[in-house]
Amino acid sequence: MQDLMTIIATLRRPRMLARAARFGARDYNRDRHLQRILGYGSLPGSGQALLRLLEIEKEVNELRKEDDAAYSLVRHLDLLIALLGEAQLYQASRASVLQ
């Protein structure tokens, strides 16, 4: 199985969508963004959150590729922002454990 960061690094999405997500990830707020996406309640750790976000994003990306009327660009962007934000938190937590 691939490492979580490798999976995220190999995601290929339209350039404008990826650029907007990187820009939005600068202001990522875990409590606000992640709860809106995953539902309210206790938040999972970064690793678990990344796995769940990857699942949801994969489904939304399939809708995009199929030109499905249910596709929401705003939701897709929210998911990508959360994915990038959680990836940064995950990397930071792993780096602090290794030090």
DSSP file with accessible surface (Angstrom, degrees, kcal/mol):
  #  RESIDUE AA STRUCTURE BP1 BP2  ACC     N-H-->O    O-->H-N    N-H-->O    O-->H-N    TCO  KAPPA ALPHA  PHI   PSI    X-CA   Y-CA   Z-CA
    1    1 A M              0   0  208      0, 0.0     2,-0.1     0, 0.0     3,-0.1   0.000 360.0 360.0 360.0 140.5    0.0    0.0    0.0
    2    2 A Q        -     0   0  110      1,-0.1     2,-0.1     2,-0.1     0, 0.0  -0.394 360.0-101.5 -74.8 150.9    1.3    3.5   -0.8
    3    3 A D     >  -     0   0   69      1,-0.1     4,-2.2    -2,-0.1     3,-0.3  -0.393  32.3-117.3 -64.5 146.1    2.2    6.0    1.8
    4    4 A L  H  > S+     0   0   17      1,-0.2     4,-2.3     2,-0.2     5,-0.2   0.899 114.7  50.7 -56.1 -43.0   -0.5    8.7    2.3
    5    5 A M  H  > S+     0   0   38      1,-0.2     4,-2.5     2,-0.2    -1,-0.2   0.860 108.5  52.2 -68.2 -31.8    1.7   11.5    1.2
    6    6 A T  H  > S+     0   0   63     -3,-0.3     4,-1.6     2,-0.2    -1,-0.2   0.913 108.4  51.2 -67.8 -41.6    2.7    9.6   -1.9
    7    7 A I  H  < S+     0   0   40     -4,-2.2     4,-0.4     2,-0.2     3,-0.2   0.939 113.1  45.0 -60.0 -45.5   -1.0    9.1   -2.8
    8    8 A I  H >< S+     0   0   20     -4,-2.3     3,-1.3     1,-0.2    -2,-0.2   0.920 111.1  53.4 -66.7 -41.2   -1.7   12.8   -2.3
    9    9 A A  H 3< S+     0   0   67     -4,-2.5    -1,-0.2     1,-0.3    -2,-0.2   0.791 108.7  50.4 -65.2 -26.5    1.4   13.9   -4.3
   10   10 A T  T 3< S+     0   0   70     -4,-1.6    -1,-0.3    -3,-0.2    -2,-0.2   0.462  79.6 119.0 -94.5   0.4    0.3   11.7   -7.2
   11   11 A L    <   -     0   0   44     -3,-1.3     2,-0.6    -4,-0.4    -3,-0.0  -0.441  50.1-157.1 -63.4 135.0   -3.2   13.1   -7.4
   12   12 A R        +     0   0  184     -2,-0.1    -2,-0.1     6,-0.0    -1,-0.0  -0.965  23.4 157.3-120.4 114.3   -3.8   14.7  -10.8
   13   13 A R        -     0   0   57     -2,-0.6     5,-0.1     1,-0.1    48,-0.0  -0.886  52.8 -67.8-129.3 162.7   -6.5   17.3  -11.0
   14   14 A P     >  -     0   0   54      0, 0.0     4,-2.6     0, 0.0     5,-0.2  -0.190  49.2-119.6 -52.7 141.5   -7.2   20.2  -13.4
   15   15 A R  H  > S+     0   0  191      1,-0.2     4,-2.7     2,-0.2     5,-0.2   0.866 110.5  48.9 -54.3 -46.0   -4.6   22.9  -12.9
   16   16 A M  H  > S+     0   0  139      2,-0.2     4,-2.4     1,-0.2    -1,-0.2   0.894 112.2  49.1 -64.6 -39.2   -7.0   25.7  -11.9
   17   17 A L  H  > S+     0   0   13     -3,-0.2     4,-2.2     2,-0.2    -2,-0.2   0.931 113.3  46.6 -65.1 -45.2   -8.7   23.5   -9.3
   18   18 A A  H  X S+     0   0   25     -4,-2.6     4,-2.4     2,-0.2    -2,-0.2   0.908 112.8  49.9 -64.0 -41.6   -5.3   22.4   -7.9
   19   19 A R  H  X S+     0   0  141     -4,-2.7     4,-2.3    -5,-0.2    -1,-0.2   0.925 111.0  48.6 -65.2 -43.9   -4.1   26.0   -7.8
   20   20 A A  H  X S+     0   0   39     -4,-2.4     4,-2.7     1,-0.2    -1,-0.2   0.897 111.1  51.3 -62.7 -39.2   -7.3   27.2   -6.0
   21   21 A A  H  X S+     0   0    2     -4,-2.2     4,-2.2     2,-0.2    -2,-0.2   0.914 109.2  49.5 -65.5 -42.0   -7.0   24.4   -3.5
   22   22 A R  H  X S+     0   0  140     -4,-2.4     4,-0.6     2,-0.2    -1,-0.2   0.911 112.8  48.0 -63.1 -40.4   -3.3   25.3   -2.7
   23   23 A F  H >< S+     0   0  129     -4,-2.3     3,-0.9     1,-0.2     4,-0.3   0.933 113.6  46.8 -64.3 -45.2   -4.3   28.9   -2.3
   24   24 A G  H >< S+     0   0   17     -4,-2.7     3,-1.4     1,-0.2    -2,-0.2   0.814 100.1  67.5 -68.1 -29.2   -7.2   28.0    0.0
   25   25 A A  H >< S+     0   0    4     -4,-2.2     3,-1.6     1,-0.3    -1,-0.2   0.741  85.1  72.6 -65.7 -20.2   -5.1   25.6    2.1
   26   26 A R  T << S+     0   0  183     -3,-0.9    -1,-0.3    -4,-0.6    -2,-0.2   0.822 104.8  38.2 -61.6 -32.7   -3.2   28.6    3.4
   27   27 A D  T <  S+     0   0  121     -3,-1.4    -1,-0.3    -4,-0.3    -2,-0.2   0.061  85.5 149.8-105.8  22.7   -6.2   29.5    5.5
   28   28 A Y    <   -     0   0   35     -3,-1.6     2,-0.5    53,-0.1    -3,-0.1  -0.354  25.5-170.3 -62.5 129.1   -7.2   26.0    6.4
   29   29 A N     >  -     0   0   65      1,-0.1     4,-3.1    -2,-0.1     5,-0.5  -0.960  10.7-156.5-122.6 110.1   -8.9   25.7    9.8
   30   30 A R  H  >>S+     0   0   55     -2,-0.5     4,-1.6     1,-0.2     5,-0.7   0.888  90.2  49.5 -55.9 -47.6   -9.3   22.1   10.8
   31   31 A D  H  >5S+     0   0  105      3,-0.2     4,-0.8     1,-0.2    -1,-0.2   0.927 120.0  35.7 -61.1 -44.3  -12.3   22.7   13.2
   32   32 A R  H  >5S+     0   0  132      3,-0.1     4,-1.4     2,-0.1    -2,-0.2   0.961 125.2  36.0 -76.1 -51.8  -14.3   24.7   10.7
   33   33 A H  H  X5S+     0   0   19     -4,-3.1     4,-1.6     2,-0.2    -3,-0.2   0.940 118.6  45.8 -71.4 -48.4  -13.4   23.0    7.4
   34   34 A L  H  X5S+     0   0    0     -4,-1.6     4,-3.3    -5,-0.5     5,-0.4   0.894 111.8  51.3 -68.0 -37.7  -13.2   19.4    8.5
   35   35 A Q  H  X<S+     0   0   45     -4,-0.8     4,-1.8    -5,-0.7    -1,-0.2   0.886 107.8  53.4 -66.7 -35.6  -16.4   19.4   10.6
   36   36 A R  H  < S+     0   0  108     -4,-1.4    -1,-0.2     2,-0.2    -2,-0.2   0.893 118.1  36.7 -64.4 -35.0  -18.3   20.9    7.7
   37   37 A I  H  < S+     0   0   17     -4,-1.6    -2,-0.2     1,-0.1    -1,-0.2   0.924 128.0  30.7 -84.8 -46.5  -17.1   18.0    5.4
   38   38 A L  H  < S-     0   0   52     -4,-3.3    -3,-0.2     1,-0.2    -2,-0.2   0.592 115.1-103.4 -92.1 -11.8  -17.1   15.0    7.8
   39   39 A G     <  -     0   0   37     -4,-1.8    -1,-0.2    -5,-0.4    -2,-0.1  -0.152  44.3 -63.3 103.6 157.2  -19.9   16.1   10.1
   40   40 A Y  S    S+     0   0  183     -4,-0.1     2,-0.3    -2,-0.1    -4,-0.0  -0.395  87.8  67.8 -80.7 155.4  -19.9   17.5   13.5
   41   41 A G  S    S-     0   0   46     -2,-0.1     2,-0.2     2,-0.0    -3,-0.1  -0.866  94.6 -12.0 130.8-165.4  -18.6   15.7   16.5
   42   42 A S  S    S-     0   0  124     -2,-0.3     0, 0.0     1,-0.1     0, 0.0  -0.454  70.8-127.0 -71.0 137.8  -15.2   14.6   17.5
   43   43 A L        -     0   0   38     -2,-0.2     3,-0.1     1,-0.1    -1,-0.1  -0.638  18.5-124.1 -86.9 140.9  -12.6   14.9   14.7
   44   44 A P        -     0   0   46      0, 0.0    -1,-0.1     0, 0.0     0, 0.0  -0.292  38.5 -86.1 -73.2 167.1  -10.5   12.0   13.7
   45   45 A G     >  -     0   0   48      1,-0.1     4,-2.9     4,-0.0     5,-0.2  -0.186  47.1 -97.5 -64.6 167.8   -6.7   12.2   13.7
   46   46 A S  H  > S+     0   0   22      1,-0.2     4,-2.6     2,-0.2     5,-0.2   0.881 122.7  51.6 -59.2 -41.4   -5.0   13.6   10.6
   47   47 A G  H  > S+     0   0   19      2,-0.2     4,-2.0     1,-0.2    -1,-0.2   0.947 113.8  42.8 -62.3 -48.1   -4.2   10.1    9.2
   48   48 A Q  H  > S+     0   0  128      1,-0.2     4,-2.2     2,-0.2    -2,-0.2   0.894 113.9  52.2 -64.7 -40.6   -7.8    8.9    9.5
   49   49 A A  H  X S+     0   0    0     -4,-2.9     4,-3.0     1,-0.2     5,-0.2   0.917 107.9  52.1 -62.7 -41.8   -9.1   12.2    8.2
   50   50 A L  H  X S+     0   0    0     -4,-2.6     4,-2.6    -5,-0.2    -2,-0.2   0.918 108.6  50.2 -61.3 -43.3   -6.9   12.0    5.2
   51   51 A L  H  X S+     0   0   63     -4,-2.0     4,-1.9     2,-0.2    -1,-0.2   0.930 113.7  45.0 -60.6 -45.6   -8.1    8.5    4.4
   52   52 A R  H  X S+     0   0  110     -4,-2.2     4,-2.4     1,-0.2    -2,-0.2   0.925 113.2  50.1 -65.8 -42.8  -11.8    9.6    4.6
   53   53 A L  H  X S+     0   0    0     -4,-3.0     4,-3.0     1,-0.2     5,-0.2   0.891 108.2  53.3 -63.3 -39.2  -11.1   12.7    2.6
   54   54 A L  H  X S+     0   0   22     -4,-2.6     4,-2.1    -5,-0.2    -1,-0.2   0.903 109.4  49.3 -62.4 -40.4   -9.4   10.7   -0.1
   55   55 A E  H  X S+     0   0  104     -4,-1.9     4,-1.7     2,-0.2    -2,-0.2   0.946 114.6  43.5 -61.8 -49.2  -12.4    8.4   -0.4
   56   56 A I  H  X S+     0   0    7     -4,-2.4     4,-2.4     1,-0.2     5,-0.2   0.919 113.6  51.0 -64.5 -44.0  -14.9   11.3   -0.6
   57   57 A E  H  X S+     0   0    1     -4,-3.0     4,-2.9     1,-0.2    -1,-0.2   0.883 106.2  55.4 -63.6 -36.9  -12.7   13.2   -3.1
   58   58 A K  H  X S+     0   0  141     -4,-2.1     4,-1.9    -5,-0.2    -1,-0.2   0.925 109.3  47.1 -61.2 -43.1  -12.4   10.2   -5.3
   59   59 A E  H  X S+     0   0  121     -4,-1.7     4,-1.7     2,-0.2    -2,-0.2   0.921 113.8  47.3 -63.7 -44.3  -16.2    9.9   -5.5
   60   60 A V  H  X S+     0   0   13     -4,-2.4     4,-2.1     1,-0.2    -2,-0.2   0.898 109.9  53.3 -66.4 -39.0  -16.6   13.6   -6.3
   61   61 A N  H  X S+     0   0    5     -4,-2.9     4,-2.6     1,-0.2    -1,-0.2   0.873 105.0  54.8 -64.8 -36.0  -13.8   13.5   -8.9
   62   62 A E  H  X S+     0   0   73     -4,-1.9     4,-1.9     2,-0.2    -1,-0.2   0.909 106.6  51.2 -62.1 -41.0  -15.7   10.6  -10.6
   63   63 A L  H  <>S+     0   0   48     -4,-1.7     5,-2.4     2,-0.2     4,-0.3   0.912 110.1  50.5 -60.4 -41.6  -18.8   12.9  -10.8
   64   64 A R  H ><5S+     0   0   62     -4,-2.1     3,-1.5     1,-0.2    -2,-0.2   0.944 110.5  47.8 -61.3 -47.9  -16.6   15.6  -12.3
   65   65 A K  H 3<5S+     0   0  118     -4,-2.6    -1,-0.2     1,-0.3    -2,-0.2   0.813 112.5  49.3 -66.7 -28.0  -15.1   13.3  -15.0
   66   66 A E  T 3<5S-     0   0  119     -4,-1.9    -1,-0.3    -5,-0.2    -2,-0.2   0.400 107.7-124.8 -88.7   1.8  -18.6   11.9  -15.9
   67   67 A D  T < 5 +     0   0  148     -3,-1.5    -3,-0.2    -4,-0.3     2,-0.1   0.867  45.8 179.9  53.6  38.3  -20.0   15.5  -16.2
   68   68 A D    > < -     0   0   66     -5,-2.4     3,-1.7    -6,-0.2    -1,-0.2  -0.450  35.8-132.2 -71.4 139.5  -22.7   14.4  -13.7
   69   69 A A  T 3  S+     0   0  105      1,-0.3    -1,-0.1    -2,-0.1    -2,-0.0   0.735 105.0  65.1 -65.1 -20.4  -25.2   17.1  -12.7
   70   70 A A  T 3  S+     0   0   71     -7,-0.1    -1,-0.3     2,-0.1     2,-0.1   0.589  76.5 114.4 -79.2  -7.9  -24.6   16.2   -9.1
   71   71 A Y    <   -     0   0   53     -3,-1.7     2,-0.5    -8,-0.2   -10,-0.0  -0.408  49.4-164.0 -68.0 134.9  -21.0   17.5   -9.3
   72   72 A S     >  -     0   0   52      1,-0.1     4,-2.4    -2,-0.1     5,-0.2  -0.968  14.0-163.0-122.7 116.9  -20.3   20.6   -7.2
   73   73 A L  H  > S+     0   0  106     -2,-0.5     4,-2.8     1,-0.2     5,-0.2   0.900  94.3  54.0 -61.4 -40.4  -17.1   22.5   -7.9
   74   74 A V  H  > S+     0   0  100      1,-0.2     4,-2.6     2,-0.2    -1,-0.2   0.928 109.7  46.4 -63.0 -44.4  -17.4   24.2   -4.5
   75   75 A R  H  > S+     0   0  102      2,-0.2     4,-2.4     1,-0.2    -1,-0.2   0.919 112.4  50.9 -64.2 -42.2  -17.6   20.9   -2.7
   76   76 A H  H  X S+     0   0    0     -4,-2.4     4,-2.4     1,-0.2    -2,-0.2   0.929 111.2  48.0 -61.8 -43.8  -14.7   19.5   -4.7
   77   77 A L  H  X S+     0   0   46     -4,-2.8     4,-2.7     1,-0.2     5,-0.2   0.921 110.0  52.2 -63.6 -43.4  -12.6   22.6   -3.9
   78   78 A D  H  X S+     0   0   39     -4,-2.6     4,-2.4     1,-0.2    -1,-0.2   0.909 110.4  49.3 -57.1 -43.3  -13.5   22.3   -0.2
   79   79 A L  H  X S+     0   0    0     -4,-2.4     4,-2.7     2,-0.2    -2,-0.2   0.920 111.6  47.7 -63.9 -43.7  -12.4   18.7   -0.2
   80   80 A L  H  X S+     0   0   12     -4,-2.4     4,-2.6     2,-0.2     5,-0.2   0.899 111.1  51.0 -67.2 -38.2   -9.1   19.5   -1.9
   81   81 A I  H  X S+     0   0   15     -4,-2.7     4,-2.8     2,-0.2    -2,-0.2   0.946 112.8  46.1 -62.1 -46.0   -8.4   22.3    0.5
   82   82 A A  H  X S+     0   0    0     -4,-2.4     4,-3.0    -5,-0.2     5,-0.3   0.906 111.1  53.2 -63.4 -40.6   -9.1   20.0    3.5
   83   83 A L  H  X S+     0   0    3     -4,-2.7     4,-2.1     2,-0.2    -2,-0.2   0.935 112.8  42.7 -59.8 -47.9   -7.0   17.3    1.9
   84   84 A L  H  X S+     0   0   49     -4,-2.6     4,-2.0     2,-0.2    -2,-0.2   0.909 115.1  50.2 -66.8 -40.9   -4.0   19.7    1.5
   85   85 A G  H  X S+     0   0    0     -4,-2.8     4,-2.0    -5,-0.2    -2,-0.2   0.924 112.6  45.9 -63.1 -45.3   -4.5   21.2    5.0
   86   86 A E  H  X S+     0   0    0     -4,-3.0     4,-2.9     1,-0.2    -1,-0.2   0.868 109.0  56.4 -66.8 -34.6   -4.7   17.8    6.7
   87   87 A A  H  X S+     0   0    5     -4,-2.1     4,-2.6    -5,-0.3    -1,-0.2   0.912 107.1  49.3 -63.4 -39.6   -1.6   16.6    4.7
   88   88 A Q  H  X S+     0   0  108     -4,-2.0     4,-2.3     2,-0.2    -2,-0.2   0.923 113.0  46.3 -64.5 -43.1    0.3   19.6    6.1
   89   89 A L  H  X S+     0   0   72     -4,-2.0     4,-2.5     2,-0.2    -2,-0.2   0.903 112.2  51.5 -64.9 -40.2   -0.8   18.7    9.6
   90   90 A Y  H  X S+     0   0   34     -4,-2.9     4,-2.3     2,-0.2    -2,-0.2   0.930 110.9  47.3 -62.5 -46.2    0.0   15.1    9.1
   91   91 A Q  H  X S+     0   0  109     -4,-2.6     4,-2.4     1,-0.2    -1,-0.2   0.916 112.1  50.2 -62.2 -42.5    3.5   15.9    7.9
   92   92 A A  H  X S+     0   0   62     -4,-2.3     4,-2.1     1,-0.2    -2,-0.2   0.906 111.0  48.6 -64.2 -40.3    4.1   18.2   10.8
   93   93 A S  H  X S+     0   0   54     -4,-2.5     4,-1.4     1,-0.2    -1,-0.2   0.890 112.8  47.6 -68.9 -36.8    2.9   15.6   13.3
   94   94 A R  H  X S+     0   0  116     -4,-2.3     4,-1.7     1,-0.2    -1,-0.2   0.874 110.6  52.3 -70.6 -37.0    5.1   12.9   11.8
   95   95 A A  H  X S+     0   0   44     -4,-2.4     4,-0.9     1,-0.2    -2,-0.2   0.893 108.4  50.6 -66.2 -38.7    8.1   15.3   11.7
   96   96 A S  H  < S+     0   0   76     -4,-2.1    -1,-0.2     1,-0.2    -2,-0.2   0.839 108.9  52.0 -69.3 -30.1    7.7   16.1   15.4
   97   97 A V  H  < S+     0   0  118     -4,-1.4    -1,-0.2     1,-0.2    -2,-0.2   0.880 108.3  51.6 -70.7 -36.1    7.6   12.4   16.3
   98   98 A L  H  <        0   0  142     -4,-1.7    -1,-0.2    -5,-0.1    -2,-0.2   0.693 360.0 360.0 -75.2 -18.6   10.8   11.7   14.4
   99   99 A Q     <        0   0  195     -4,-0.9    -3,-0.1    -3,-0.2    -4,-0.0  -0.184 360.0 360.0 -83.0 360.0   12.7   14.5   16.2
